[in-house]
């Protein structure tokens, strides 16, 4: 069987490292796709929370851009590359989205909101071969301890919250805020490796 090339369409070093740590050889090809879904399209009242819908829609937008960049209008063939896209959001209650902070004040607001509470980290993942696309959402629950204003302000000044959904990095010094985790740890970092491996395997 021909070994298929795997492409990670993301500029996230965390997703790259997670795949490498799982032994998944891949190339990196960021798309720079705009990641803002049309929120009016959310099917309210369904079984999927807004946060799950939003994260997956962002991953789908990236997937569409990646398909165009990798395949264009050409026939991808039977053993063409498999392209992975993903997005991660943090949600206090499933209906509000915390993405990457705009500035220091926004980062502090997010951390103060999460302080002492249990929140969701939602990952959306797509894998496509140019003809078929598989999708999945993964939800991990994280409980924060109570954070003082000084702890939050000191953390924001380190610059670590920037570029991180929910304004913290559990794989860095933000781990000290975490009281407990229920679910998939790599999903918090940026990509559910288990779910991604299942989808890759579905393409043989």
C-alpha positions in Angstrom: 0.0 0.0 0.0 1.3 3.5 -0.9 2.0 5.6 2.1 0.0 8.8 1.8 1.5 12.2 2.5 -0.1 14.0 5.5 -0.4 17.8 5.5 -1.1 19.9 8.6 -2.8 23.1 7.3 -2.0 25.2 10.4 0.6 27.6 11.6 0.2 26.3 15.2 3.5 24.9 16.6 1.4 23.1 19.3 -0.5 21.1 16.7 2.7 20.3 14.8 4.4 19.1 18.0 1.4 17.0 19.0 1.4 15.1 15.7 5.2 14.6 15.9 4.9 13.3 19.5 2.3 10.7 18.2 4.7 9.6 15.4 2.6 11.1 12.6 5.0 12.4 10.0 3.6 15.4 8.1 4.3 18.6 6.2 3.1 22.0 7.4 1.2 24.3 5.0 -0.6 27.2 6.7 -3.5 28.6 4.7 -4.1 31.9 6.3 -7.8 31.4 5.9 -10.3 33.7 7.5 -11.9 31.8 10.5 -15.1 33.7 11.2 -18.2 31.7 10.6 -21.6 33.3 9.9 -23.2 32.9 13.4 -26.7 33.4 11.9 -26.3 29.9 10.4 -26.1 28.2 13.8 -29.0 25.8 14.0 -30.2 26.8 17.5 -32.2 24.3 19.4 -30.2 21.3 18.1 -28.0 18.8 20.1 -24.8 20.6 19.2 -23.8 23.5 21.4 -22.8 26.8 19.8 -19.2 26.3 20.9 -19.0 22.9 19.2 -20.7 24.3 16.0 -18.4 27.3 16.0 -15.1 25.3 16.4 -16.1 22.9 13.7 -17.2 25.6 11.3 -13.8 27.3 11.7 -12.0 24.0 10.9 -14.2 23.6 7.9 -13.4 27.1 6.6 -9.7 26.2 6.9 -10.3 22.9 5.2 -11.9 24.5 2.2 -9.0 26.9 1.9 -6.5 24.0 2.3 -8.2 21.9 -0.4 -7.9 24.8 -2.8 -4.2 25.3 -1.9 -3.3 21.7 -2.1 -5.5 20.3 -4.9 -6.8 23.3 -6.8 -9.1 22.0 -9.5 -7.0 18.9 -10.1 -8.1 15.3 -9.5 -6.5 14.3 -6.1 -6.3 10.7 -7.2 -6.7 7.6 -5.0 -3.5 8.1 -2.9 -3.3 11.8 -2.7 -2.3 13.7 0.5 -4.5 13.8 3.6 -5.0 17.4 4.9 -5.7 18.1 8.5 -7.3 21.4 9.7 -8.4 22.2 13.3 -9.6 25.0 15.5 -9.9 25.3 19.3 -12.2 27.6 21.4 -12.8 27.9 25.1 -16.4 28.3 26.3 -17.5 29.0 29.9 -20.9 27.4 29.3 -21.1 26.2 25.7 -22.8 29.3 24.3 -20.1 31.9 24.6 -16.8 31.8 22.7 -13.4 32.7 24.0 -10.9 32.7 21.2 -7.5 34.4 21.1 -7.4 37.6 23.2 -7.4 41.0 21.3 -5.3 42.7 23.9 -4.2 42.6 27.6 -7.6 43.8 28.8 -9.4 41.1 26.9 -7.0 38.4 28.2 -7.5 39.5 31.8 -11.3 39.5 31.3 -11.3 35.9 30.0 -9.1 34.7 32.9 -11.3 36.4 35.5 -14.4 34.9 33.9 -12.8 31.4 34.0 -11.4 31.8 37.5 -12.9 29.3 39.9 -15.2 27.8 37.3 -15.5 24.7 35.1 -15.3 25.5 31.3 -15.2 23.7 28.0 -12.3 23.4 25.6 -13.8 22.5 22.2 -11.8 21.3 19.3 -13.0 21.0 15.7 -11.1 18.8 13.4 -11.3 18.1 9.6 -9.4 15.6 7.5 -9.8 15.7 3.7 -8.3 13.9 0.7 -9.8 16.4 -1.7 -12.9 14.3 -2.4 -14.1 13.3 1.0 -14.0 15.2 4.2 -14.4 13.7 7.7 -15.1 16.0 10.7 -15.2 15.7 14.5 -15.6 17.8 17.6 -14.0 17.0 20.9 -15.0 18.6 24.2 -12.7 18.6 27.3 -13.7 20.0 30.6 -11.3 22.1 32.7 -11.8 23.3 36.2 -9.8 26.4 37.2 -8.9 27.3 40.8 -9.6 30.8 42.1 -7.2 33.3 40.6 -6.4 36.6 42.2 -6.3 39.8 40.2 -2.5 40.0 40.8 -2.0 36.4 39.5 -4.0 37.3 36.4 -2.2 40.6 35.8 1.2 39.0 36.3 0.4 36.2 33.9 -0.9 38.6 31.2 2.3 40.6 31.5 4.3 37.5 30.6 2.7 37.6 27.1 1.8 33.9 27.3 -1.9 34.4 26.9 -1.6 35.9 23.5 -2.3 33.6 20.6 -4.0 31.1 22.9 -7.7 30.3 23.0 -9.1 31.3 26.4 -5.9 33.3 27.1 -4.0 30.5 28.7 -1.6 27.7 27.7 -2.0 24.5 29.7 1.2 23.1 28.2 3.2 26.1 29.6 2.9 28.0 32.9 -0.9 28.2 32.6 -1.1 24.7 34.0 -0.8 26.1 37.5 -4.3 27.5 37.1 -5.9 24.1 36.5 -7.5 22.2 39.3 -8.8 19.3 37.3 -9.3 18.0 33.8 -12.1 15.7 32.4 -11.4 14.4 29.0 -8.7 14.7 26.2 -5.6 16.6 27.3 -4.1 17.1 23.8 -7.4 18.7 22.8 -6.7 21.5 25.3 -3.3 22.0 23.8 -4.7 22.3 20.3 -5.6 19.0 18.7 -7.1 15.7 19.8 -4.5 13.2 18.5 -6.8 10.2 19.2 -9.6 11.6 17.1 -7.3 12.7 14.3 -5.7 9.3 14.2 -9.1 7.6 13.8 -10.0 9.9 10.9 -6.6 9.3 9.2 -7.1 5.6 9.6 -10.5 5.8 7.9 -8.7 6.9 4.7 -6.4 3.8 4.9 
